Protein backbone atom coordinates (compact mmCIF):
# COMPACT_ATOMS: atom_id res chain seq x y z
CA UNK A 1 0.00 0.00 0.00
CA UNK A 2 1.28 3.44 -0.90
CA UNK A 3 0.17 6.82 0.40
CA UNK A 4 0.43 10.16 -1.36
CA UNK A 5 -1.27 13.52 -1.49
CA UNK A 6 -1.15 17.03 -2.89
CA UNK A 7 -0.65 20.27 -0.93
CA UNK A 8 -2.39 19.81 2.45
CA UNK A 9 -3.09 16.21 1.41
CA UNK A 10 0.66 15.80 0.88
CA UNK A 11 1.25 17.09 4.39
CA UNK A 12 -1.14 14.50 5.79
CA UNK A 13 0.18 11.64 3.65
CA UNK A 14 3.69 12.23 4.98
CA UNK A 15 2.40 12.53 8.54
CA UNK A 16 0.61 9.18 8.42
CA UNK A 17 3.39 7.58 6.40
CA UNK A 18 6.03 8.70 8.92
CA UNK A 19 3.85 7.90 11.94
CA UNK A 20 2.79 4.42 10.73
CA UNK A 21 5.52 3.40 8.26
CA UNK A 22 4.86 -0.29 8.82
CA UNK A 23 1.53 0.16 6.99
CA UNK A 24 2.99 1.60 3.77
CA UNK A 25 5.55 0.43 1.23
CA UNK A 26 5.77 3.88 -0.37
CA UNK A 27 5.18 7.38 1.02
CA UNK A 28 4.91 10.46 -1.15
CA UNK A 29 3.90 14.10 -1.29
CA UNK A 30 3.37 16.56 -4.13
CA UNK A 31 3.82 20.23 -3.15
CA UNK A 32 3.19 19.48 0.54
CA UNK A 33 2.42 22.34 2.92
CA UNK A 34 4.84 21.48 5.75
CA UNK A 35 5.49 25.05 7.00
CA UNK A 36 4.91 25.14 10.74
CA UNK A 37 4.95 21.38 11.41
CA UNK A 38 8.48 20.41 10.40
CA UNK A 39 9.57 19.64 13.96
CA UNK A 40 6.71 17.12 14.27
CA UNK A 41 8.02 15.42 11.13
CA UNK A 42 11.59 15.43 12.46
CA UNK A 43 10.39 13.67 15.63
CA UNK A 44 8.44 11.05 13.64
CA UNK A 45 11.43 10.45 11.36
CA UNK A 46 13.76 9.96 14.32
CA UNK A 47 11.28 7.69 16.11
CA UNK A 48 10.71 5.47 13.04
CA UNK A 49 14.09 5.82 11.34
CA UNK A 50 14.81 2.09 11.04
CA UNK A 51 11.55 1.32 9.22
CA UNK A 52 11.62 4.51 7.14
CA UNK A 53 15.04 3.58 5.76
CA UNK A 54 13.34 0.58 4.15
CA UNK A 55 10.48 2.56 2.57
CA UNK A 56 10.30 4.30 -0.78
CA UNK A 57 9.82 8.03 -0.05
CA UNK A 58 9.32 10.85 -2.52
CA UNK A 59 8.97 14.63 -2.21
CA UNK A 60 7.88 16.67 -5.23
CA UNK A 61 7.88 20.46 -5.52
CA UNK A 62 8.25 22.94 -8.35
CA UNK A 63 9.94 26.23 -9.10
CA UNK A 64 6.63 28.10 -8.76
CA UNK A 65 5.41 26.26 -5.67
CA UNK A 66 4.74 28.63 -2.77
CA UNK A 67 5.34 25.63 -0.48
CA UNK A 68 8.77 24.86 -2.01
CA UNK A 69 10.83 26.20 0.94
CA UNK A 70 9.10 23.85 3.40
CA UNK A 71 9.36 20.89 0.98
CA UNK A 72 13.07 21.63 0.59
CA UNK A 73 13.46 21.79 4.37
CA UNK A 74 11.79 18.38 4.79
CA UNK A 75 14.16 17.07 2.11
CA UNK A 76 17.06 18.44 4.19
CA UNK A 77 15.71 16.79 7.36
CA UNK A 78 15.40 13.42 5.63
CA UNK A 79 18.95 13.76 4.31
CA UNK A 80 20.28 14.82 7.74
CA UNK A 81 18.63 11.77 9.32
CA UNK A 82 20.05 9.42 6.67
CA UNK A 83 16.68 8.47 5.16
CA UNK A 84 16.96 7.55 1.46
CA UNK A 85 14.36 9.36 -0.63
CA UNK A 86 13.63 10.91 -3.98
CA UNK A 87 13.38 14.69 -4.26
CA UNK A 88 12.04 16.26 -7.45
CA UNK A 89 11.85 19.96 -8.22
CA UNK A 90 9.85 20.31 -11.42
CA UNK A 91 8.74 23.33 -13.44
CA UNK A 92 5.34 24.84 -12.74
CA UNK A 93 3.11 26.65 -10.24
CA UNK A 94 1.18 25.40 -7.22
CA UNK A 95 -2.13 24.89 -9.02
CA UNK A 96 -4.59 22.31 -10.36
CA UNK A 97 -3.00 22.20 -13.80
CA UNK A 98 0.37 21.25 -12.30
CA UNK A 99 -1.15 18.75 -9.90
CA UNK A 100 -3.27 17.08 -12.58
CA UNK A 101 -0.29 16.94 -14.97
CA UNK A 102 3.33 16.69 -13.80
CA UNK A 103 2.37 16.19 -10.14
CA UNK A 104 0.10 13.22 -10.88
CA UNK A 105 2.59 11.69 -13.31
CA UNK A 106 5.41 11.94 -10.77
CA UNK A 107 3.41 10.23 -8.03
CA UNK A 108 2.11 7.48 -10.34
CA UNK A 109 5.59 6.71 -11.68
CA UNK A 110 7.06 6.75 -8.18
CA UNK A 111 4.51 4.36 -6.69
CA UNK A 112 4.55 2.03 -9.69
CA UNK A 113 8.34 1.75 -9.40
CA UNK A 114 8.08 1.16 -5.65
CA UNK A 115 5.80 -1.84 -6.13
CA UNK A 116 7.27 -5.33 -6.10
CA UNK A 117 7.25 -7.08 -9.48
CA UNK A 118 3.93 -8.78 -10.28
CA UNK A 119 3.59 -12.44 -9.49
CA UNK A 120 3.75 -14.64 -12.56
CA UNK A 121 1.59 -17.75 -12.32
CA UNK A 122 3.33 -21.07 -12.72
CA UNK A 123 2.20 -22.88 -15.88
LINTA-V843373 format. One record per residue. RES is the residue in one small letter. OMEGA is omega as a letter, one per 30 degrees, with the letter a starting at -180 (NA if undefined). Layout:
res & omega
RES & OMEGA
RES & OMEGA
//
This chain:
res & omega
x & l
x & l
x & a
x & l
x & a
x & l
x & l
x & l
x & l
x & l
x & a
x & l
x & l
x & l
x & a
x & l
x & l
x & a
x & a
x & a
x & l
x & a
x & a
x & l
x & l
x & a
x & a
x & l
x & l
x & l
x & a
x & a
x & a
x & a
x & a
x & a
x & a
x & l
x & l
x & l
x & l
x & l
x & l
x & l
x & l
x & a
x & a
x & a
x & a
x & a
x & a
x & l
x & a
x & a
x & l
x & a
x & l
x & l
x & l
x & l
x & l
x & a
x & l
x & a
x & l
x & l
x & a
x & a
x & l
x & l
x & l
x & l
x & l
x & l
x & l
x & l
x & l
x & l
x & l
x & a
x & l
x & a
x & l
x & l
x & l
x & l
x & a
x & l
x & a
x & l
x & l
x & a
x & l
x & a
x & a
x & a
x & l
x & a
x & l
x & l
x & a
x & a
x & l
x & l
x & a
x & a
x & l
x & l
x & a
x & a
x & l
x & l
x & a
x & a
x & l
x & l
x & a
x & l
x & l
x & a
x & l
x & l
x & NA
//
